[in-house]
Amino acid sequence: MYQVLLVDDEQLELEGMKQFVPWDTYGMEVAQACDNAYSALEYVESHVVDVLVTDIRMPIMSGLELAEKALKCNPKLKLVFVTGYEDFHYAKQAISMNASSYVLKPVDEEELDGVLRKVSRVLQQEQLHAEREQSIQRTLTILKNELLERYLKGASDPELKQALIAQFGSIIQLDSLRVAVMEVDDALWKLKEQSEADQKQLIDSLFTYIAGQLEENGVTAYCQADTYRLAVVVTDEDVHEALLSRIVEEVKSQFPMTITIGLGGYVAAWSNLASSYEQAIRALSFKMFRGKGIVIACDEDHVGEERFATDLDKKVENLFTAMSNYDLVAIVDRLEELFGHVQNLRDKLSIYHYSLYLMTKLEVHLHAVNENLFDMLQIDWKHLNMLYHFETIDDIHSWLRKRSFEISEILHNKKQRRHYKLVHEIQAYILHRLDRALTLKEVANQFSFSPNYLGQLFKEETGESFNDYITRERMEKAKTLLHNPLLKVYEVANAVGCKNMAHFSKLFKDYVGMTAGEYRKQC
């Protein structure tokens, strides 16, 4: 409902306008009725008002003066002046203020009806325009995010480079750049007690805050690289390094979590940024040794740690593969390899942290396939403190082996029955959103999977790729809509999520073997 403010120093006129005009007919409601301009101005300054309906002749402050001051508070405010015939000479001034209309007293119902309908149409058009602008901005943001993410992760086709130049032209020209990757610490544990919607809202608010800080300091090349990671391209300016450290500290004070930043090395050209991104990811793996809530640069001081962390990540990945395949013998072998590292640790606390690190890595792998370590084992993360109370390494090893067997068996049993239901839910999600842009990453995030895993799972279950499925469903819906002669072809394209007519035309012809126009004539 659009908010209306009524102003008239004649109480009878004011109440009449408030009570007897069918405001809801125009999608409006009276938010406030004031008998003087000063009260009205105070209301405008502290509330959202869409339409100001005011008498012109009022004591001390006239309606024209009120309108002039109100427009400074809200330039989009729509003005309707109501006054007597003797004040008609004010009409010229009212028109100069872009008033929506000028209504004479006594108010004629038909005249007022026409005025309010006109105001309502203007407001609706402005709202539609604003929504389109927001949609365009959202699309551009998603596009920039996907372009930069693909590039940092190694894609390098010529079309992608041209698109990047169009989006980040100024920074591409610089000859000293590096990538910083911001990672939310312990997200899988700390957010476990919250619903998925609350988790997403918190992460979104965190990344929105960080993006705001980056934009304020002139850093525009950034993207969400993963559910809990944000990648940023920065220059060699000292101010940018200081900014990263400041963001880490501000997040500590304003959010119930911390972030750690991995900083890749400098590269001399935009085309080499992927290597800096890889270095930043490796720097984050040093978190186990350096701690959380800090900036960790990838440099020569980490050579030993990097080798250890890379080797460790690979062994954890192999362990998870064995668990996923329900290969109990391989699970035993992989755990033996992992506990071979323990010989390099000197004290009980280091072994405890090492064990927690292994559990965290397993939770990350499980999260990527829509599973939760703690739900599967029916424990709370605080229960992992028991690792510190084991007296020997063999005790810890035995406990982890037993838990790994349990997880492996649960995964095996779930594999036998869940894929059909899951893919059916994904298909239903897609079919309800064919009128908008849909990416594998967006759907994977919605169902808490990694894009690669979901893509493989979808193809295994349906026999076609994610993109082929969406294209087929879009074209089948387009064929159905083209039977309606009242719909323009561009309206059909828009209804199936194709905002670019050339792209729609190519897709339709490739799928059907004729153009949309030819298909409609055939129908």
C-alpha positions in Angstrom: 0.0 0.0 0.0 1.3 3.5 -0.9 1.4 5.8 2.1 -0.7 9.0 2.0 -0.3 12.1 4.2 -3.3 14.4 4.5 -2.9 18.0 5.6 -5.7 20.5 6.0 -6.3 23.1 8.8 -10.0 22.6 8.5 -10.8 19.6 10.7 -14.1 18.8 8.9 -12.4 18.7 5.5 -9.6 16.6 6.9 -11.8 14.0 8.4 -14.0 13.9 5.3 -11.0 13.2 3.1 -9.7 10.5 5.5 -13.0 8.7 6.0 -14.9 8.9 2.7 -12.3 8.5 0.0 -11.9 4.8 -0.9 -8.1 4.9 -0.7 -7.7 1.1 -1.0 -9.2 1.3 -4.5 -6.0 3.1 -5.5 -3.6 0.9 -3.6 -3.2 3.6 -0.9 -3.8 4.0 2.8 -3.8 7.2 4.9 -0.7 6.9 7.1 -1.3 10.2 8.9 -3.7 13.2 8.9 -2.4 16.5 10.2 -4.2 19.8 10.8 -1.0 22.0 10.3 2.0 22.0 8.1 4.6 21.8 10.9 3.2 18.5 12.2 3.1 17.2 8.6 6.7 18.2 8.0 7.9 16.4 11.1 6.0 13.3 10.0 7.6 13.4 6.5 11.1 13.7 8.0 10.7 10.5 10.0 8.4 8.3 8.0 8.0 6.9 4.5 5.4 8.9 2.6 4.5 8.4 -1.1 1.7 10.9 -1.6 1.2 14.3 0.1 -2.4 15.7 -0.2 -2.4 19.2 1.2 -4.5 22.3 1.3 -2.6 25.4 0.1 -3.9 28.1 2.3 -2.9 27.4 5.9 -1.7 29.7 8.7 2.0 30.3 9.3 3.3 27.7 6.8 1.3 27.3 3.5 0.9 24.0 1.7 3.3 25.2 -1.0 6.0 25.8 1.6 5.3 22.4 3.1 5.6 20.7 -0.2 8.9 22.5 -1.0 10.4 21.3 2.3 8.9 17.8 2.0 10.4 17.4 -1.5 13.9 18.0 0.0 13.3 15.0 2.3 11.8 12.9 -0.5 12.3 14.0 -4.1 10.0 11.2 -5.4 7.0 12.4 -3.3 3.8 12.9 -5.3 2.0 16.1 -4.6 -1.8 16.8 -4.8 -3.0 20.3 -3.8 -6.5 20.9 -2.7 -7.8 24.5 -2.2 -10.5 27.0 -3.0 -11.2 28.8 -6.3 -9.9 32.1 -4.9 -6.4 30.6 -4.6 -6.3 29.3 -8.1 -3.5 31.7 -8.9 -1.3 29.4 -6.9 -1.7 26.7 -9.6 1.2 28.0 -11.7 3.5 27.7 -8.7 2.1 24.2 -7.9 2.7 23.1 -11.5 6.3 24.4 -11.3 6.8 22.0 -8.3 5.8 19.0 -10.5 2.5 18.6 -8.6 0.5 15.6 -9.7 -2.7 17.7 -9.7 -4.5 20.7 -8.4 -8.1 20.0 -7.1 -10.5 22.8 -6.3 -12.8 22.8 -3.3 -15.5 21.7 -2.9 -13.9 18.5 -4.1 -15.7 16.7 -6.9 -15.6 12.9 -6.4 -15.0 12.1 -10.1 -12.2 14.7 -10.4 -10.5 13.4 -7.3 -10.9 9.8 -8.5 -9.2 10.7 -11.8 -6.3 12.4 -9.9 -5.7 9.5 -7.5 -5.8 6.9 -10.3 -3.2 9.0 -12.2 -1.0 9.2 -9.1 -1.4 5.4 -8.5 -0.3 4.7 -12.1 2.7 6.9 -11.8 3.7 5.2 -8.5 3.3 1.7 -10.1 5.4 2.7 -13.1 8.1 4.0 -10.9 8.0 0.9 -8.7 8.2 -1.3 -11.7 11.2 0.7 -13.1 12.9 0.5 -9.7 12.4 -3.3 -9.6 13.8 -3.6 -13.1 16.8 -1.6 -12.2 17.4 -3.7 -9.1 17.0 -6.8 -11.2 19.6 -5.5 -13.6 22.0 -4.7 -10.8 21.5 -8.1 -9.2 22.2 -9.7 -12.6 25.3 -7.6 -13.1 26.5 -8.5 -9.6 26.0 -12.2 -10.3 27.7 -11.9 -13.7 30.7 -10.2 -12.2 30.9 -12.7 -9.4 30.8 -15.7 -11.8 33.2 -14.2 -14.3 35.8 -13.4 -11.7 35.3 -16.8 -9.9 35.8 -18.7 -13.1 38.9 -16.8 -14.0 40.5 -17.2 -10.6 39.8 -20.9 -10.7 41.7 -21.3 -14.0 39.2 -20.6 -16.9 40.9 -18.6 -19.6 38.8 -18.6 -22.8 39.0 -15.5 -25.0 35.3 -14.6 -24.4 35.8 -14.7 -20.7 38.8 -12.3 -20.9 36.8 -9.9 -23.0 34.0 -9.9 -20.5 36.4 -9.4 -17.6 37.9 -6.4 -19.4 34.4 -4.9 -19.8 33.7 -5.4 -16.0 37.1 -4.7 -14.5 38.9 -2.6 -17.2 40.8 -0.2 -14.9 42.3 -2.8 -12.6 43.3 -5.1 -15.4 45.8 -2.5 -16.6 47.8 -2.6 -13.3 51.0 -4.6 -13.2 51.1 -5.6 -9.5 48.2 -7.5 -8.2 47.5 -10.3 -5.7 44.5 -12.3 -4.5 43.3 -12.4 -0.9 40.8 -15.2 0.1 38.7 -14.6 3.2 37.4 -17.7 5.0 34.9 -17.9 7.8 36.5 -19.8 10.7 34.8 -22.8 12.2 31.6 -22.0 10.3 30.4 -25.7 10.2 30.7 -25.9 14.0 29.7 -22.5 15.1 26.6 -22.3 12.9 25.4 -25.9 13.5 22.7 -24.9 16.0 21.1 -22.5 13.6 18.6 -23.3 10.8 19.9 -23.2 7.2 18.0 -20.0 6.6 19.6 -18.3 9.6 23.0 -19.6 8.6 22.6 -18.2 5.1 21.4 -14.9 6.5 24.4 -14.6 8.8 26.9 -15.5 6.1 25.2 -13.1 3.6 25.2 -10.3 6.1 28.9 -10.9 6.8 29.9 -10.9 3.2 27.7 -7.9 2.5 29.4 -6.0 5.3 32.8 -7.0 3.9 31.8 -6.0 0.4 30.7 -2.6 1.7 34.1 -2.1 3.3 35.9 -3.0 0.1 33.8 -0.8 -2.0 34.3 2.2 0.3 38.0 1.8 -0.1 37.9 1.5 -3.9 38.3 -2.3 -4.1 35.7 -3.5 -6.7 37.1 -6.8 -7.9 35.8 -9.5 -5.5 33.6 -12.5 -5.7 32.2 -15.3 -3.5 34.5 -18.2 -4.2 32.7 -20.8 -2.0 30.0 -21.0 0.6 32.3 -19.6 3.3 35.0 -17.9 1.2 35.3 -14.5 -0.5 38.1 -13.8 -3.0 39.4 -10.3 -3.5 41.9 -8.8 -6.0 44.0 -6.1 -4.4 47.0 -4.0 -5.5 50.4 -3.5 -4.0 49.2 -0.3 -2.2 49.9 -0.4 1.5 46.4 0.9 2.2 45.0 -2.4 0.8 47.0 -4.6 3.2 46.0 -2.4 6.1 42.4 -2.7 4.9 42.5 -6.5 5.0 43.9 -6.4 8.6 41.2 -3.9 9.6 38.4 -6.0 8.2 39.6 -9.0 10.2 39.5 -7.0 13.4 36.1 -5.4 12.7 34.6 -8.8 11.9 35.8 -10.0 15.3 34.0 -7.2 17.1 30.8 -7.1 15.1 30.0 -10.7 14.3 29.8 -14.0 16.3 32.6 -15.4 14.2 36.1 -14.6 12.9 37.6 -14.7 9.4 41.1 -15.7 8.4 42.7 -14.3 5.2 45.0 -16.2 3.0 47.2 -13.8 0.8 48.6 -15.0 -2.5 51.8 -13.6 -4.0 52.0 -10.6 -6.3 51.7 -11.2 -10.1 52.8 -8.8 -12.8 49.7 -9.3 -15.0 46.0 -9.9 -14.6 46.4 -13.1 -16.7 48.5 -14.7 -13.8 45.9 -14.1 -11.1 44.9 -17.7 -10.9 48.4 -18.6 -9.5 48.0 -16.0 -6.8 44.5 -17.4 -6.0 46.0 -20.9 -5.6 48.7 -19.5 -3.3 46.0 -17.7 -1.2 44.1 -21.0 -0.8 47.3 -22.7 0.3 48.0 -20.0 2.8 44.7 -20.7 4.4 45.8 -24.3 5.0 48.5 -23.0 7.3 45.7 -21.9 9.6 46.3 -25.1 11.6 49.8 -23.9 12.5 49.5 -20.1 12.5 46.0 -19.7 14.1 42.7 -18.1 13.2 41.5 -14.5 12.8 44.7 -13.3 11.1 46.1 -12.5 7.7 48.5 -15.3 6.5 50.7 -14.5 3.5 52.0 -17.2 1.2 55.8 -16.8 1.3 59.0 -18.8 1.6 58.6 -19.1 5.4 55.8 -21.6 5.0 57.7 -24.1 2.8 57.7 -26.9 5.4 54.2 -26.2 6.6 52.9 -26.0 3.0 54.3 -29.4 2.2 52.9 -30.9 5.3 49.5 -29.3 4.8 49.2 -30.2 1.2 50.2 -33.8 1.9 47.7 -33.9 4.8 44.8 -32.5 2.7 45.5 -35.2 0.1 45.5 -38.0 2.7 42.2 -36.7 4.2 40.7 -36.6 0.7 41.8 -40.2 0.2 40.3 -41.2 3.5 36.9 -39.6 2.6 37.0 -41.4 -0.8 37.5 -44.7 1.0 34.6 -43.8 3.4 32.3 -42.9 0.5 33.1 -46.2 -1.3 32.4 -48.2 1.9 35.9 -49.6 1.6 36.7 -50.6 5.2 40.2 -51.9 4.4 41.2 -48.7 2.6 39.8 -46.7 5.6 42.2 -48.5 7.9 45.1 -47.9 5.5 44.3 -44.2 5.0 44.1 -43.7 8.8 47.5 -45.4 9.2 48.9 -42.9 6.8 47.4 -40.0 8.6 48.6 -41.1 12.0 52.1 -41.4 10.5 52.2 -37.6 10.7 51.6 -37.7 14.5 55.2 -38.9 15.0 56.3 -35.3 14.1 54.2 -33.7 16.8 55.9 -33.2 20.2 53.2 -32.7 22.7 49.7 -33.8 23.7 48.1 -30.4 22.8 49.5 -30.6 19.3 48.1 -34.1 18.8 44.7 -32.8 20.1 44.7 -30.0 17.6 45.8 -32.3 14.8 42.9 -34.7 15.6 40.4 -31.8 15.6 41.9 -30.7 12.3 41.2 -34.1 10.8 37.6 -34.0 12.0 37.1 -30.5 10.6 38.4 -31.6 7.2 36.0 -34.6 7.3 33.1 -32.3 8.1 34.0 -30.1 5.1 33.9 -33.1 2.8 30.6 -34.3 4.3 29.1 -30.8 4.0 29.9 -30.8 0.3 27.6 -33.9 -0.1 24.8 -32.4 2.1 25.7 -34.4 5.2 26.6 -33.3 8.7 29.3 -35.0 10.8 27.7 -34.3 14.1 24.2 -35.3 13.1 25.5 -38.6 11.6 27.4 -39.4 14.8 24.7 -38.0 17.1 27.2 -35.9 19.0 27.7 -32.2 19.7 31.0 -30.5 18.6 31.8 -30.0 22.3 32.0 -33.8 22.6 35.2 -33.6 20.6 36.9 -32.4 23.8 37.0 -36.1 24.7 40.0 -36.4 22.3 42.1 -34.5 24.8 41.3 -37.0 27.6 42.6 -40.0 25.7 45.8 -41.2 27.2 47.5 -42.6 24.1 47.7 -41.9 20.4 46.4 -45.4 19.9 43.2 -44.5 21.8 42.6 -41.5 19.5 43.4 -43.6 16.4 41.0 -46.3 17.5 38.2 -43.7 18.2 38.6 -42.1 14.8 38.7 -45.5 13.1 35.4 -46.5 14.7 33.8 -43.1 13.8 35.0 -43.4 10.2 33.4 -46.9 9.9 30.1 -45.5 11.3 30.1 -42.6 8.8 31.0 -44.9 5.9 28.2 -47.3 6.7 25.7 -44.4 7.0 26.8 -43.0 3.7 26.5 -46.4 2.0 23.0 -46.9 3.3 21.9 -43.5 2.3 23.3 -43.9 -1.2 20.9 -46.8 -1.8 17.8 -44.6 -1.4 18.3 -40.9 -1.5 19.3 -39.9 -5.0 15.9 -40.3 -6.6 14.2 -38.1 -4.0 16.9 -35.5 -4.0 17.0 -35.1 -7.8 13.2 -35.0 -7.8 13.3 -32.0 -5.4 16.0 -30.3 -7.5 13.9 -30.7 -10.6 10.8 -29.2 -8.8 13.0 -26.3 -7.6 14.1 -25.7 -11.2 10.7 -25.9 -12.8 9.3 -23.3 -10.4 12.1 -20.9 -11.4 12.4 -21.3 -15.2 11.5 -17.6 -15.6 14.8 -16.5 -14.1 18.5 -17.1 -14.6 19.5 -20.3 -12.9 23.1 -21.6 -12.4 24.4 -24.8 -11.2 26.1 -23.0 -8.4 22.9 -21.3 -7.2 21.0 -24.6 -7.1 24.0 -26.3 -5.4 24.0 -23.6 -2.7 20.3 -24.0 -2.2 20.7 -27.7 -1.6 24.0 -27.3 0.3 26.2 -29.2 -2.2 29.3 -28.4 -4.1 28.5 -27.6 -7.8 30.8 -30.3 -9.2 29.2 -33.0 -6.9 25.7 -31.9 -7.7 26.3 -31.8 -11.4 27.7 -35.4 -11.4 24.9 -36.7 -9.2 22.3 -35.0 -11.4 23.7 -36.6 -14.5 24.0 -40.0 -12.9 20.4 -40.0 -11.9 18.8 -38.4 -15.0 21.1 -39.2 -17.8 21.5 -35.6 -18.9 23.6 -32.7 -17.7 22.2 -30.0 -15.5 22.4 -27.4 -18.3 20.8 -29.7 -20.9 17.9 -30.4 -18.5 17.2 -26.7 -17.9 17.5 -25.9 -21.6 15.1 -28.7 -22.5 12.5 -27.6 -19.9 12.8 -24.0 -21.0 12.2 -24.9 -24.7 9.3 -27.2 -23.8 7.7 -24.4 -21.8 8.4 -21.9 -24.7 6.6 -24.3 -27.1 3.6 -24.4 -24.9 3.5 -20.6 -24.5 3.9 -20.0 -28.2 0.4 -21.5 -28.7 -1.0 -18.4 -27.1 -1.3 -15.8 -29.9 -1.6 -12.9 -27.3 2.0 -13.4 -26.2 4.8 -11.7 -28.1 7.9 -13.8 -28.8 10.0 -11.6 -26.5 7.4 -12.1 -23.7 7.7 -15.9 -24.2 11.5 -15.6 -24.1 11.3 -13.6 -20.9 8.9 -16.1 -19.3 11.4 -18.9 -19.8 14.4 -17.0 -18.3 16.0 -15.8 -21.6 16.5 -12.1 -21.3 18.5 -12.0 -24.6 16.4 -12.5 -27.7 19.3 -13.6 -29.8 20.3 -16.3 -27.3 16.6 -17.5 -27.0 16.3 -17.6 -30.8 19.4 -19.8 -31.2 18.4 -22.1 -28.3 14.9 -22.5 -29.7 16.1 -23.2 -33.3 18.7 -25.7 -32.1 16.1 -27.5 -30.0 13.1 -27.4 -32.3 14.7 -27.1 -35.8 12.8 -23.9 -36.7 12.5 -20.4 -35.4 9.9 -19.4 -32.8 7.9 -17.5 -35.4 7.9 -20.4 -37.7 6.8 -22.7 -34.9 3.9 -20.4 -34.0 2.7 -20.3 -37.6 2.8 -24.1 -37.8 0.7 -24.2 -34.6 
